[in-house]
C-alpha cells in the first residue's frame, strides 16, 4: 500500500494509506452487484408483475425512454447519491473500508462527487474500466481521472493503527461533557482539529486558533462557552472522545 500525505490549509501534514487497486476494484464489483440486484428486482416487479411493459407498447419512443430513465435512475446516480449521503462511501466502499477524501484533508463536497461521477463515464463506462484501471495503476495515489480532476483520493480505513488513536484525549470517569453537538464531527474532522490546534498552540499562532474556532462554530453550530479559544477547542476534543467512546 502507498502512503498518501495530505497537507491541510493550516500546513498540517496527515498521512493516510491510499486504497489499493484491488480494494477499489472489489468495491466496484460489490456496487455492481447491488445495481444488478436492483435492475432484476425492478424488471421482475415493475415490468413483468405489474405488466407495465404491455402498457408502454402503445407509447411513443420518447415516452418509453423517459420511463426507463426514471425507473433506472437509482442505478445511473448510484455513486453520486450514496457518496454524497455517506460522506464519500458507497455500499461497496463501506464493505471494503475505503472512503473518498479531498487532497487538502477536508470532506469532499457535492461538487467534487459530481465531477467524479461525470468522469466515471470515461474511466469506467465508455472504456469498460480500462482507462480508470490504467490511471490508478500509474498514479502514486491510486487515483482515476475523476479523482485527479476533482482533487480527491480514495483512502483505506483498514490501517493497522486506527485513526482514533491519534485523536484520543485523557478523560476521567467523572468527566461531564459540555458540547453534545460535537457528534456532528467525524474522526477525520477531529484529527485535523487536533493537529492544527497542537501546532498553533506550540507556536502561539492565535490567529489560526481564532480561525479554527470560527470554523468549528460554523460547522457544528456550537458556541464557545469555555472562555478563550484554547480552552474551547481543548474541551471540544475531550467531548468528542467522551461521546465516541460511549458509542
C-alpha positions as CSV (number, residue, x, y, z in Angstrom):
1,X,0.0,0.0,0.0
2,X,1.2,3.5,-0.8
3,X,1.2,6.3,1.7
4,X,-0.9,9.3,1.0
5,X,0.3,12.6,2.6
6,X,-2.4,15.2,2.8
7,X,-1.4,18.8,3.7
8,X,-4.3,20.9,5.2
9,X,-4.8,24.6,4.6
10,X,-3.1,25.1,8.0
11,X,0.1,23.4,6.7
12,X,-0.5,20.3,8.8
13,X,0.5,17.0,7.1
14,X,-1.7,14.0,7.7
15,X,-0.6,10.5,6.5
16,X,-3.2,8.1,5.2
17,X,-2.9,4.8,3.3
18,X,-4.2,5.0,-0.2
19,X,-6.7,2.3,-1.1
20,X,-5.1,-0.4,-3.3
21,X,-6.3,-1.0,-6.9
22,X,-7.7,-4.4,-5.7
23,X,-9.7,-2.7,-2.9
24,X,-11.2,-0.3,-5.4
25,X,-12.0,-3.0,-7.9
26,X,-13.6,-5.2,-5.3
27,X,-15.6,-2.2,-4.0
28,X,-16.7,-1.5,-7.6
29,X,-17.8,-5.1,-8.1
30,X,-19.8,-5.1,-4.8
31,X,-21.6,-1.9,-6.0
32,X,-22.2,-3.5,-9.4
33,X,-23.9,-6.5,-7.7
34,X,-26.2,-4.0,-5.8
35,X,-27.1,-2.4,-9.1
36,X,-27.7,-5.7,-10.8
37,X,-29.9,-6.8,-7.9
38,X,-31.9,-3.6,-8.2
39,X,-32.3,-4.0,-12.0
40,X,-33.5,-7.6,-11.7
41,X,-36.0,-6.6,-9.0
42,X,-37.3,-3.7,-10.9
43,X,-37.7,-5.7,-14.1
44,X,-39.5,-8.5,-12.3
45,X,-41.8,-6.4,-10.2
46,X,-42.3,-3.2,-12.3
47,X,-42.3,-4.5,-15.9
48,X,-43.3,-8.2,-15.5
49,X,-45.6,-8.5,-12.5
50,X,-47.3,-5.1,-13.0
51,X,-47.2,-5.6,-16.8
52,X,-46.1,-2.0,-17.3
53,X,-44.2,-3.1,-20.5
54,X,-47.5,-4.0,-22.1
55,X,-48.9,-0.5,-21.4
56,X,-45.7,1.0,-22.7
57,X,-46.2,-0.7,-26.0
58,X,-48.8,1.9,-27.0
59,X,-46.5,4.8,-26.1
60,X,-44.1,6.7,-28.4
61,X,-40.4,6.2,-28.3
62,X,-39.6,9.2,-26.1
63,X,-42.2,8.4,-23.6
64,X,-40.8,4.9,-23.2
65,X,-37.3,6.2,-22.9
66,X,-38.4,8.6,-20.2
67,X,-39.9,5.8,-18.2
68,X,-36.8,3.7,-18.5
69,X,-34.6,6.6,-17.4
70,X,-36.9,7.3,-14.4
71,X,-37.1,3.7,-13.3
72,X,-33.4,3.1,-13.6
73,X,-32.2,6.5,-12.3
74,X,-31.1,4.9,-9.0
75,X,-28.5,2.9,-11.0
76,X,-27.4,5.9,-13.0
77,X,-27.0,8.2,-10.0
78,X,-26.0,5.4,-7.5
79,X,-22.4,6.5,-6.7
80,X,-23.2,10.3,-6.8
81,X,-26.1,9.9,-4.3
82,X,-24.5,7.5,-1.9
83,X,-21.1,9.2,-1.8
84,X,-23.0,12.5,-1.0
85,X,-25.1,10.9,1.7
86,X,-22.5,8.7,3.3
87,X,-19.5,11.2,3.2
88,X,-17.5,9.5,0.5
89,X,-18.7,6.0,0.7
90,X,-21.0,3.7,-1.3
91,X,-22.1,0.2,-0.1
92,X,-19.1,-1.3,-1.8
93,X,-16.7,1.2,-0.3
94,X,-18.1,0.8,3.1
95,X,-17.7,-3.0,2.9
96,X,-14.2,-2.6,1.7
97,X,-13.5,0.1,4.3
98,X,-12.5,2.7,1.8
99,X,-13.5,6.4,1.6
100,X,-13.3,9.4,-0.7
101,X,-11.4,12.4,0.8
102,X,-10.1,15.7,-0.5
103,X,-6.4,16.1,-1.1
104,X,-6.5,19.1,1.3
105,X,-7.7,16.8,4.1
106,X,-11.3,18.0,4.3
107,X,-14.5,16.3,3.5
108,X,-15.2,16.2,-0.3
109,X,-18.1,18.4,-1.4
110,X,-21.1,17.6,-3.5
111,X,-19.4,19.4,-6.4
112,X,-16.4,17.0,-6.1
113,X,-18.7,14.0,-6.1
114,X,-20.4,15.3,-9.3
115,X,-17.0,15.7,-11.0
116,X,-16.1,12.1,-10.0
117,X,-19.5,10.9,-11.2
118,X,-19.2,12.6,-14.6
119,X,-15.7,11.3,-15.2
120,X,-16.9,7.8,-14.4
121,X,-18.3,7.8,-18.0
122,X,-14.7,7.9,-19.3
123,X,-13.0,6.0,-16.5
124,X,-15.4,3.1,-16.3
125,X,-18.4,3.1,-18.7
126,X,-17.0,4.2,-22.1
127,X,-13.7,2.4,-21.8
128,X,-15.1,-0.6,-19.9
129,X,-12.9,0.3,-16.9
130,X,-9.6,0.2,-18.8
131,X,-8.8,3.9,-18.6
132,X,-9.7,4.0,-14.9
133,X,-7.6,0.9,-14.2
134,X,-4.5,2.2,-16.1
135,X,-4.8,5.6,-14.4
136,X,-5.0,4.0,-10.9
137,X,-2.0,1.7,-11.6
138,X,0.3,4.5,-12.7
139,X,-0.9,7.1,-10.2
140,X,1.1,7.3,-6.9
141,X,-2.2,8.0,-5.1
142,X,-4.2,5.3,-6.9
143,X,-6.4,8.0,-8.5
144,X,-8.5,7.6,-11.5
145,X,-9.2,10.6,-13.8
146,X,-12.2,11.6,-11.8
147,X,-10.2,11.8,-8.7
148,X,-7.4,13.8,-10.3
149,X,-9.8,16.3,-11.7
150,X,-11.9,16.6,-8.5
151,X,-8.8,16.8,-6.3
152,X,-9.8,13.7,-4.4
153,X,-8.3,10.3,-3.4
154,X,-9.7,7.1,-2.0
155,X,-8.1,6.1,1.3
156,X,-8.1,2.8,3.2
157,X,-9.7,2.8,6.6
158,X,-8.1,-0.6,7.4
159,X,-4.9,0.8,8.9
160,X,-3.1,-1.2,11.5
161,X,-3.3,1.8,13.8
162,X,-6.8,3.1,14.0
163,X,-7.3,6.8,13.2
164,X,-8.9,7.1,16.6
165,X,-5.5,6.6,18.2
166,X,-4.4,10.0,17.0
167,X,-7.3,11.9,18.5
168,X,-7.5,10.4,22.0
169,X,-7.8,12.8,24.9
170,X,-7.4,11.8,28.6
171,X,-10.8,12.0,30.4
172,X,-11.7,10.5,33.7
173,X,-14.8,8.6,34.6
174,X,-16.4,11.6,36.3
175,X,-15.9,13.8,33.2
176,X,-19.1,15.8,32.2
177,X,-19.2,16.9,28.5
178,X,-20.1,20.5,27.6
179,X,-20.9,20.4,23.9
180,X,-23.1,17.5,22.8
181,X,-23.3,18.9,19.2
182,X,-19.7,17.8,18.8
183,X,-21.0,14.5,17.5
184,X,-21.6,16.3,14.2
185,X,-17.9,15.9,13.6
186,X,-16.2,12.7,12.4
187,X,-12.8,11.2,13.1
188,X,-11.2,13.0,10.2
189,X,-12.5,16.3,11.4
190,X,-11.3,15.7,15.0
191,X,-7.9,14.6,13.8
192,X,-7.5,17.8,11.7
193,X,-8.7,20.0,14.6
194,X,-6.3,18.4,17.0
195,X,-3.3,18.5,14.6
196,X,-4.0,22.2,13.8
197,X,-4.7,23.1,17.5
198,X,-1.4,21.5,18.8
199,X,0.6,23.2,16.1
200,X,-1.0,26.6,16.7
201,X,-0.6,26.3,20.5
202,X,3.1,25.3,20.1
203,X,4.0,28.4,18.1
204,X,1.4,30.6,19.7
205,X,-0.4,31.2,16.5
206,X,-3.5,32.9,17.9
207,X,-4.8,33.9,14.5
208,X,-5.1,30.3,13.5
209,X,-6.8,29.4,16.8
210,X,-9.4,32.1,16.0
211,X,-10.0,30.8,12.5
212,X,-10.2,27.2,13.8
213,X,-12.7,28.1,16.5
214,X,-14.8,30.1,13.9
215,X,-14.8,27.2,11.5
216,X,-15.9,24.8,14.3
217,X,-18.7,27.0,15.3
218,X,-19.9,27.3,11.6
219,X,-19.8,23.6,11.0
220,X,-21.3,22.3,14.3
221,X,-23.4,25.2,15.5
222,X,-21.6,25.1,18.8
223,X,-21.0,28.4,20.6
224,X,-17.9,28.9,22.7
225,X,-18.9,28.9,26.4
226,X,-15.4,27.9,27.7
227,X,-13.8,31.3,27.7
228,X,-10.8,31.6,25.4
229,X,-10.3,29.7,22.2
230,X,-7.7,27.4,23.7
231,X,-10.0,26.1,26.4
232,X,-12.9,25.8,24.0
233,X,-11.0,23.6,21.5
234,X,-9.4,21.5,24.2
235,X,-12.9,20.9,25.8
236,X,-14.3,20.2,22.4
237,X,-11.7,17.4,21.7
238,X,-12.4,15.9,25.1
239,X,-16.1,15.9,24.5
240,X,-15.6,14.2,21.1
241,X,-13.7,11.4,22.8
242,X,-16.3,11.2,25.5
243,X,-19.2,10.7,23.1
244,X,-17.4,8.5,20.6
245,X,-16.2,6.2,23.3
246,X,-19.7,5.7,24.5
247,X,-21.0,4.7,21.0
